[in-house]
């Protein structure tokens, strides 16, 4: 493209600015091409290399400051957008900082069973955390994740079954933990008739008046055959 520009100073003199305009045009074109190239590189990186959204948006500090249902929902939505629930759980759900673990687990409880199925390979890690933590929120949320994962006869752990029996009967335990422990005990006992008989005898023998409505409801559903 040939550009020509002149400025008439008087009738006898004319300065031709075409070379300057042409050079300026070439430089602007060059920088424009560089800008477009960088833009395409970024787009390709995001599209083909799948930049980890978790690393960009979710940090330990943010998880420490998450105290609301809305905050937990936002965390879930961002993990869902990344599609990698397993990586998120491994990064944060087992943190030594209970606030980080609590908030990450809280976000995971918003996921569907299909989404949580990614966590099946670390089911035992959630069980271990529930049994070992001193924080009731981390325990309850870890148990909620375990309860929503598949469990087969081969997955049965006697130490975890004993733990569930102990905590479902402990009247000083939080009702949310008692209830989920009762559900998990039922699932594990369902693989063996003799264990199921023991569970039902135990539930029939407890002083039900000492338990909260949520716990009573789960107990009654088990004894009436309505819990599947």
VODRENVO-163217 format. One line per 10 residues: number of its first residue (from 1); for each residue z, x, y of N, C-alpha, C. Coordinates in Angstrom, 1 decimal. Layout:
! residues N
NUM> Z:X:Y:Z:X:Y:Z:X:Y  ...
//
This chain:
! residues 228
1> 0.0:0.9:-1.2:0.0:0.0:0.0:0.0:0.9:1.2  -0.9:0.7:2.1:-1.1:1.5:3.3:-0.6:0.7:4.5  0.4:1.3:5.2:1.0:0.6:6.4:0.6:1.4:7.6  0.4:0.8:8.7:0.1:1.4:10.0:0.8:0.7:11.1  1.4:1.5:11.9:2.2:1.0:13.0:2.0:1.9:14.2  1.8:1.4:15.4:1.7:2.2:16.6:2.4:1.5:17.7  2.9:2.4:18.6:3.5:1.9:19.8:2.7:2.4:21.0  2.2:1.5:21.9:1.5:1.8:23.0:2.4:2.1:24.2  2.4:3.4:24.6:3.3:3.8:25.7:2.6:3.6:27.1  1.3:3.9:27.0:0.4:3.6:28.2:-1.0:3.6:27.7
11> -1.9:3.4:28.6:-3.3:3.3:28.2:-3.8:4.6:27.7  -3.2:5.7:28.0:-3.7:7.0:27.6:-3.1:7.6:26.4  -1.9:7.1:25.9:-1.2:7.7:24.8:-0.8:6.7:23.8  -1.0:7.0:22.6:-0.6:6.1:21.5:0.0:6.9:20.4  1.3:6.6:20.0:2.0:7.3:18.9:1.8:6.6:17.6  1.3:7.2:16.6:1.1:6.6:15.3:2.3:6.8:14.4  3.0:5.7:14.1:4.2:5.7:13.3:4.0:5.5:11.8  2.7:5.4:11.4:2.4:5.0:10.0:3.0:6.0:9.0  3.0:7.3:9.2:3.6:8.2:8.2:5.1:7.9:8.0  5.8:7.7:9.1:7.3:7.4:9.0:7.5:6.1:8.3
21> 6.8:5.1:8.7:6.9:3.8:8.0:6.6:3.9:6.5  5.6:4.6:6.2:5.2:4.8:4.8:6.3:5.5:4.0  6.9:6.5:4.5:8.0:7.3:3.9:9.2:6.4:3.7  9.5:5.6:4.7:10.6:4.7:4.6:10.4:3.7:3.5  9.2:3.2:3.5:8.9:2.2:2.4:9.0:2.8:1.0  8.5:4.0:0.9:8.7:4.7:-0.5:10.1:4.9:-0.9  11.0:5.3:0.1:12.4:5.5:-0.2:13.1:4.2:-0.5  12.8:3.1:0.2:13.4:1.8:-0.1:13.0:1.3:-1.5  11.7:1.6:-1.8:11.2:1.2:-3.1:11.9:1.9:-4.2  12.2:3.2:-4.0:12.8:4.1:-5.0:14.3:3.6:-5.2
31> 15.0:3.3:-4.1:16.4:2.8:-4.3:16.4:1.4:-4.9  15.4:0.6:-4.6:15.3:-0.7:-5.2:15.1:-0.6:-6.7  14.3:0.4:-7.1:14.0:0.6:-8.6:15.3:1.0:-9.3  16.0:1.9:-8.6:17.3:2.4:-9.2:18.3:1.3:-9.4  18.4:0.5:-8.3:19.3:-0.7:-8.4:18.9:-1.6:-9.5  17.6:-1.9:-9.7:17.2:-2.8:-10.7:17.5:-2.2:-12.1  17.3:-0.9:-12.2:17.5:-0.2:-13.5:19.0:-0.3:-13.9  19.9:0.0:-12.9:21.3:-0.1:-13.2:21.7:-1.5:-13.6  21.1:-2.5:-12.9:21.4:-3.9:-13.2:21.0:-4.2:-14.7  19.8:-3.7:-15.1:19.4:-4.0:-16.4:20.2:-3.3:-17.5
41> 20.7:-2.1:-17.1:21.6:-1.4:-18.1:22.9:-2.1:-18.3  23.5:-2.7:-17.2:24.7:-3.4:-17.3:24.5:-4.7:-18.2  23.4:-5.4:-17.9:23.1:-6.6:-18.7:22.9:-6.3:-20.1  22.2:-5.2:-20.4:22.0:-4.9:-21.8:23.3:-4.4:-22.5  24.1:-3.8:-21.8:25.4:-3.3:-22.4:26.2:-4.5:-22.7  26.3:-5.5:-21.8:27.1:-6.7:-22.1:26.5:-7.5:-23.2  25.2:-7.6:-23.3:24.5:-8.4:-24.3:24.5:-7.8:-25.6  24.2:-6.5:-25.7:24.0:-5.9:-27.0:25.2:-5.1:-27.6  26.0:-4.6:-26.7:27.1:-3.8:-27.1:28.4:-4.6:-27.1  28.3:-5.9:-26.6:29.5:-6.8:-26.6:30.7:-6.2:-26.0
51> 30.7:-6.0:-24.7:31.9:-5.4:-24.0:33.1:-6.3:-24.3  34.2:-5.6:-24.7:35.4:-6.3:-25.1:36.1:-7.0:-23.9  36.0:-8.3:-23.8:36.5:-9.0:-22.7:38.0:-8.9:-22.7  38.7:-8.8:-23.8:40.1:-8.6:-23.9:40.6:-7.5:-23.1  39.9:-6.3:-23.3:40.3:-5.1:-22.6:40.2:-5.2:-21.1  39.2:-6.0:-20.6:39.0:-6.2:-19.2:40.0:-7.2:-18.5  40.3:-8.2:-19.3:41.0:-9.3:-18.7:42.5:-9.5:-19.0  42.8:-9.1:-20.3:44.2:-9.3:-20.8:44.9:-7.9:-20.9  46.0:-7.8:-20.3:46.8:-6.6:-20.3:48.2:-6.9:-20.7  49.0:-5.9:-21.1:50.4:-6.1:-21.4:51.1:-6.7:-20.2
61> 50.8:-6.2:-19.1:51.5:-6.6:-17.9:51.3:-8.1:-17.6  50.0:-8.5:-17.8:49.7:-10.0:-17.7:50.5:-10.8:-18.7  50.6:-10.3:-19.9:51.3:-11.0:-21.0:52.8:-11.1:-20.7  53.3:-10.1:-20.1:54.7:-10.1:-19.7:55.0:-11.2:-18.7  54.0:-11.5:-17.9:54.2:-12.4:-16.8:53.7:-13.9:-17.1  53.4:-14.1:-18.4:53.0:-15.4:-18.8:54.2:-16.3:-19.3  54.5:-17.3:-18.5:55.6:-18.1:-18.8:55.3:-19.6:-18.9  54.1:-20.0:-18.8:53.7:-21.4:-18.8:52.7:-21.8:-19.9  52.6:-23.1:-20.2:51.7:-23.6:-21.2:50.2:-23.3:-20.7  50.1:-23.5:-19.3:48.7:-23.2:-18.8:48.3:-21.7:-18.9
71> 49.3:-20.8:-18.7:49.0:-19.4:-18.9:48.6:-19.1:-20.3  49.3:-19.7:-21.3:49.0:-19.4:-22.7:47.6:-20.0:-23.0  47.3:-21.1:-22.4:46.0:-21.7:-22.6:44.8:-20.8:-22.1  45.1:-20.2:-20.9:44.1:-19.3:-20.3:43.9:-18.1:-21.2  45.0:-17.6:-21.8:44.9:-16.4:-22.7:44.0:-16.8:-23.9  44.3:-18.0:-24.5:43.5:-18.4:-25.6:42.0:-18.5:-25.3  41.7:-19.1:-24.1:40.3:-19.3:-23.7:39.6:-18.0:-23.6  40.3:-17.0:-23.1:39.6:-15.7:-22.9:39.4:-15.0:-24.3  40.4:-15.1:-25.2:40.2:-14.6:-26.5:39.1:-15.3:-27.2  39.1:-16.6:-27.1:38.0:-17.4:-27.7:36.6:-16.9:-27.2
81> 36.5:-16.6:-25.9:35.3:-16.2:-25.3:34.8:-14.8:-25.9  35.8:-14.0:-26.2:35.5:-12.7:-26.8:35.2:-12.8:-28.3  35.7:-13.9:-28.9:35.4:-14.1:-30.3:36.2:-13.2:-31.3  37.1:-12.4:-30.8:37.8:-11.4:-31.7:39.3:-11.7:-31.7  39.7:-12.7:-32.4:41.2:-13.0:-32.5:41.9:-11.9:-33.3  41.3:-11.3:-34.2:41.9:-10.2:-35.0:42.3:-9.0:-34.1  41.4:-8.6:-33.3:41.6:-7.4:-32.5:42.7:-7.7:-31.5  42.7:-8.9:-30.9:43.7:-9.3:-30.0:45.1:-9.3:-30.6  45.2:-9.9:-31.8:46.5:-9.9:-32.5:47.0:-8.6:-32.8  46.1:-7.7:-33.3:46.5:-6.3:-33.6:47.0:-5.6:-32.4
91> 46.3:-5.8:-31.2:46.7:-5.1:-30.0:48.1:-5.6:-29.4  48.3:-6.9:-29.5:49.5:-7.4:-28.7:50.5:-8.2:-29.5  50.1:-8.9:-30.6:51.1:-9.8:-31.3:52.3:-9.1:-31.9  52.2:-7.8:-32.2:53.3:-7.1:-32.8:53.9:-6.1:-31.9  53.8:-6.3:-30.6:54.3:-5.4:-29.6:55.8:-5.3:-29.7  56.4:-4.1:-29.5:57.8:-4.0:-29.4:58.5:-4.7:-28.2  57.6:-5.0:-27.2:58.1:-5.7:-26.1:58.0:-7.2:-26.4  59.1:-7.9:-26.6:59.1:-9.3:-27.1:58.3:-10.2:-26.2  58.2:-9.9:-24.9:57.5:-10.7:-23.9:56.0:-10.6:-24.2  55.5:-9.5:-24.5:54.1:-9.3:-24.8:53.8:-10.0:-26.1
101> 54.6:-9.8:-27.2:54.4:-10.4:-28.5:54.5:-11.9:-28.3  55.5:-12.4:-27.6:55.6:-13.9:-27.4:54.4:-14.5:-26.8  53.9:-14.0:-25.7:52.8:-14.6:-25.0:51.5:-14.5:-25.8  51.3:-13.4:-26.5:50.1:-13.3:-27.3:50.1:-14.3:-28.4  51.3:-14.4:-29.1:51.5:-15.4:-30.1:51.3:-16.8:-29.6  51.8:-17.1:-28.4:51.7:-18.4:-27.8:50.2:-18.7:-27.6  49.5:-17.8:-27.2:48.0:-18.0:-27.0:47.3:-18.3:-28.3  47.8:-17.6:-29.4:47.1:-17.7:-30.7:47.4:-19.1:-31.3  48.6:-19.7:-30.9:48.9:-21.0:-31.5:48.0:-22.1:-30.9  47.2:-21.8:-29.9:46.3:-22.8:-29.3:45.0:-22.8:-30.1
111> 44.8:-21.8:-30.9:43.5:-21.7:-31.7:43.4:-22.7:-32.8  42.2:-22.9:-33.2:41.9:-23.8:-34.3:42.2:-23.0:-35.6  42.3:-23.7:-36.7:42.5:-23.1:-38.0:41.3:-22.2:-38.4  40.1:-22.6:-38.0:38.9:-21.8:-38.2:39.0:-20.5:-37.5  39.4:-20.5:-36.2:39.6:-19.3:-35.4:40.7:-18.4:-36.0  41.8:-19.1:-36.4:42.9:-18.3:-36.9:42.6:-17.7:-38.3  41.6:-18.1:-38.9:41.2:-17.6:-40.2:40.9:-16.1:-40.2  40.5:-15.6:-39.0:40.3:-14.2:-38.8:41.6:-13.4:-39.1  42.7:-14.0:-38.9:44.0:-13.4:-39.1:44.6:-13.3:-40.5  43.8:-13.9:-41.4:44.2:-14.0:-42.8:44.6:-12.6:-43.4
121> 43.8:-11.6:-43.0:44.0:-10.3:-43.5:45.3:-9.6:-43.1  45.9:-10.2:-42.0:47.2:-9.6:-41.5:48.3:-10.6:-41.7  48.2:-11.6:-42.6:49.2:-12.6:-42.8:50.6:-12.0:-43.1  50.6:-11.0:-43.9:51.9:-10.3:-44.2:52.6:-9.7:-43.0  51.8:-9.2:-42.1:52.4:-8.6:-40.9:53.1:-9.7:-40.0  52.5:-10.9:-40.0:53.2:-12.0:-39.3:54.5:-12.4:-40.0  54.4:-12.4:-41.4:55.6:-12.7:-42.2:56.7:-11.7:-41.9  56.3:-10.4:-42.0:57.3:-9.4:-41.7:57.9:-9.5:-40.4  57.1:-9.8:-39.4:57.6:-9.9:-38.0:58.6:-11.1:-37.9  58.3:-12.2:-38.5:59.1:-13.4:-38.5:60.5:-13.1:-39.1
131> 60.5:-12.3:-40.2:61.7:-12.0:-40.9:62.6:-10.9:-40.2  61.9:-10.1:-39.4:62.6:-8.9:-38.9:63.0:-9.0:-37.4  62.3:-9.8:-36.6:62.6:-9.9:-35.2:63.9:-10.6:-34.9  64.5:-10.2:-33.8:65.8:-10.8:-33.3:65.5:-11.8:-32.3  64.2:-12.0:-31.9:63.8:-12.9:-30.8:63.4:-14.2:-31.4  64.1:-15.3:-31.1:63.8:-16.6:-31.7:62.4:-17.1:-31.4  61.9:-16.8:-30.1:60.5:-17.3:-29.8:59.5:-16.6:-30.6  59.6:-15.3:-30.7:58.7:-14.5:-31.5:58.7:-15.0:-33.0  59.9:-15.3:-33.5:60.1:-15.7:-34.9:59.4:-17.1:-35.1  59.7:-18.0:-34.2:59.1:-19.3:-34.3:57.5:-19.3:-34.2
141> 57.0:-18.6:-33.3:55.6:-18.5:-33.1:54.9:-17.8:-34.2  55.5:-16.7:-34.7:55.0:-16.0:-35.9:54.9:-16.9:-37.1  56.0:-17.7:-37.3:56.0:-18.6:-38.4:54.9:-19.7:-38.2  54.7:-20.2:-37.0:53.7:-21.2:-36.8:52.3:-20.7:-37.1  52.0:-19.4:-36.8:50.7:-18.8:-37.2:50.6:-18.7:-38.7  51.7:-18.3:-39.4:51.7:-18.2:-40.9:51.4:-19.6:-41.5  52.1:-20.6:-40.9:52.0:-21.9:-41.5:50.5:-22.5:-41.4  49.7:-22.0:-40.5:48.4:-22.4:-40.3:47.3:-21.6:-41.0  47.8:-20.5:-41.7:46.9:-19.7:-42.5:46.9:-20.2:-44.0  45.9:-19.9:-44.7:45.9:-20.3:-46.1:46.9:-19.5:-46.9
151> 47.4:-20.1:-48.0:48.4:-19.5:-48.8:48.1:-19.9:-50.3  48.0:-18.8:-51.1:47.7:-19.1:-52.5:48.9:-18.6:-53.3  48.8:-18.9:-54.6:49.9:-18.4:-55.5:50.1:-16.9:-55.4  49.0:-16.2:-55.3:49.1:-14.7:-55.2:49.8:-14.3:-54.0  49.8:-15.1:-52.9:50.4:-14.7:-51.7:52.0:-14.9:-51.6  52.5:-15.6:-52.7:53.9:-15.9:-52.7:54.8:-14.7:-52.7  55.7:-14.6:-51.7:56.7:-13.5:-51.6:58.1:-14.1:-51.8  58.8:-13.6:-52.8:60.1:-14.2:-53.0:61.1:-13.9:-51.8  60.9:-12.7:-51.2:61.8:-12.5:-50.0:61.5:-13.4:-48.9  60.2:-13.8:-48.7:59.9:-14.8:-47.7:60.4:-16.2:-48.0
161> 60.3:-16.5:-49.3:60.8:-17.8:-49.8:62.3:-17.9:-49.6  63.0:-16.9:-49.9:64.5:-16.9:-49.7:64.8:-17.0:-48.2  64.0:-16.3:-47.3:64.2:-16.4:-45.9:64.0:-17.8:-45.4  62.9:-18.5:-45.9:62.7:-19.9:-45.5:63.8:-20.8:-45.9  64.3:-20.6:-47.1:65.4:-21.5:-47.6:66.6:-21.3:-46.7  66.9:-20.0:-46.4:68.1:-19.7:-45.6:68.0:-20.3:-44.2  66.9:-20.2:-43.6:66.7:-20.6:-42.2:66.5:-22.1:-42.0  66.0:-22.7:-43.0:65.8:-24.2:-42.9:67.1:-24.9:-43.1  68.1:-24.3:-43.8:69.4:-24.9:-44.0:70.4:-24.5:-42.9  70.1:-23.5:-42.2:71.1:-23.0:-41.1:71.2:-23.9:-40.0
171> 72.3:-24.7:-39.9:72.4:-25.7:-38.8:72.5:-25.1:-37.4  72.7:-23.8:-37.3:72.7:-23.1:-36.0:71.3:-22.6:-35.6  70.4:-22.7:-36.5:69.0:-22.2:-36.2:68.3:-23.3:-35.4  67.3:-22.8:-34.6:66.6:-23.7:-33.7:65.8:-24.7:-34.6  65.7:-26.0:-34.2:65.0:-27.0:-35.0:63.6:-26.6:-35.3  62.9:-26.0:-34.3:61.5:-25.6:-34.5:61.3:-24.6:-35.7  62.3:-23.7:-35.8:62.3:-22.7:-36.8:62.6:-23.4:-38.2  63.7:-24.2:-38.1:64.1:-24.9:-39.4:62.9:-25.7:-39.9  62.2:-26.5:-39.1:61.1:-27.3:-39.5:60.0:-26.6:-40.2  59.6:-25.5:-39.5:58.4:-24.7:-40.0:58.8:-24.0:-41.3
181> 60.1:-23.5:-41.4:60.6:-22.9:-42.6:60.6:-23.9:-43.8  60.9:-25.1:-43.5:60.9:-26.1:-44.5:59.5:-26.4:-45.0  58.6:-26.5:-44.1:57.2:-26.7:-44.5:56.6:-25.5:-45.3  57.0:-24.3:-44.9:56.5:-23.1:-45.6:57.1:-23.0:-47.0  58.4:-23.4:-47.1:59.1:-23.4:-48.4:58.4:-24.4:-49.3  58.1:-25.5:-48.8:57.4:-26.6:-49.6:56.0:-26.0:-50.1  55.3:-25.4:-49.3:54.0:-24.8:-49.7:54.1:-23.8:-50.8  55.1:-22.9:-50.6:55.3:-21.9:-51.7:55.8:-22.5:-53.0  56.7:-23.4:-52.9:57.3:-24.1:-54.1:56.3:-24.9:-54.8  55.3:-25.4:-54.1:54.3:-26.3:-54.7:53.5:-25.6:-55.8
191> 53.5:-24.3:-55.9:52.8:-23.6:-57.0:53.6:-23.6:-58.3  54.9:-23.9:-58.2:55.7:-23.9:-59.5:56.6:-25.1:-59.5  56.4:-26.0:-60.5:57.2:-27.2:-60.6:58.7:-26.9:-60.5  59.2:-25.9:-61.2:60.6:-25.6:-61.2:61.1:-25.3:-59.8  60.3:-24.6:-59.0:60.7:-24.3:-57.6:60.7:-25.5:-56.8  59.7:-26.4:-57.0:59.7:-27.7:-56.3:60.9:-28.5:-56.6  61.3:-28.6:-57.8:62.5:-29.3:-58.2:63.7:-28.8:-57.5  63.8:-27.4:-57.4:64.9:-26.8:-56.7:64.9:-27.1:-55.3  63.8:-27.1:-54.6:63.7:-27.4:-53.2:64.1:-28.9:-53.0  63.7:-29.8:-53.8:64.0:-31.2:-53.6:65.5:-31.5:-53.8
201> 66.1:-30.8:-54.8:67.5:-30.9:-55.0:68.3:-30.4:-53.8  67.8:-29.3:-53.3:68.5:-28.7:-52.1:68.4:-29.6:-50.9  67.3:-30.2:-50.7:67.1:-31.1:-49.5:67.9:-32.4:-49.7  68.0:-32.9:-50.9:68.8:-34.1:-51.2:70.3:-33.9:-51.0  70.7:-32.6:-51.2:72.2:-32.3:-51.1:72.7:-32.0:-49.7  71.8:-31.7:-48.8:72.3:-31.3:-47.4:72.9:-32.4:-46.7  73.8:-32.1:-45.8:74.4:-33.1:-44.9:73.5:-33.4:-43.8  72.6:-34.4:-43.9:71.5:-34.6:-43.0:71.9:-34.9:-41.6  73.2:-35.4:-41.4:73.6:-35.7:-40.1:73.8:-34.5:-39.1  73.8:-33.3:-39.7:74.0:-32.1:-38.9:72.6:-31.6:-38.4
211> 71.5:-32.3:-38.8:70.2:-31.7:-38.4:69.5:-32.6:-37.4  68.6:-32.0:-36.6:67.9:-32.7:-35.6:66.8:-33.6:-36.1  66.3:-34.6:-35.3:65.3:-35.5:-35.8:64.1:-34.8:-36.4  63.6:-33.7:-35.8:62.4:-33.1:-36.3:62.6:-32.5:-37.7  63.8:-32.0:-37.9:64.1:-31.5:-39.3:64.2:-32.6:-40.3  64.9:-33.7:-39.9:65.0:-34.8:-40.7:63.7:-35.4:-41.2  62.7:-35.4:-40.2:61.4:-36.0:-40.4:60.7:-35.2:-41.5  60.7:-33.8:-41.4:60.0:-33.0:-42.4:60.7:-33.2:-43.8  62.0:-33.2:-43.8:62.8:-33.4:-45.0:62.4:-34.7:-45.7  62.3:-35.8:-45.0:62.0:-37.1:-45.5:60.5:-37.1:-46.0
221> 59.6:-36.5:-45.3:58.2:-36.4:-45.8:58.1:-35.7:-47.1  58.9:-34.6:-47.3:58.9:-33.9:-48.5:59.4:-34.7:-49.7  60.6:-35.3:-49.4:61.2:-36.1:-50.5:60.4:-37.4:-50.8  59.7:-37.9:-49.9:58.9:-39.1:-50.1:57.4:-38.8:-50.6  57.1:-37.5:-50.7:55.8:-37.1:-51.2:54.7:-37.3:-50.2  55.1:-37.3:-48.9:54.1:-37.5:-47.8:53.6:-36.3:-47.1  54.3:-35.2:-47.5:53.9:-33.9:-46.9:52.9:-33.2:-47.9  51.7:-32.9:-47.3:50.7:-32.2:-48.2:50.5:-30.8:-47.8
//
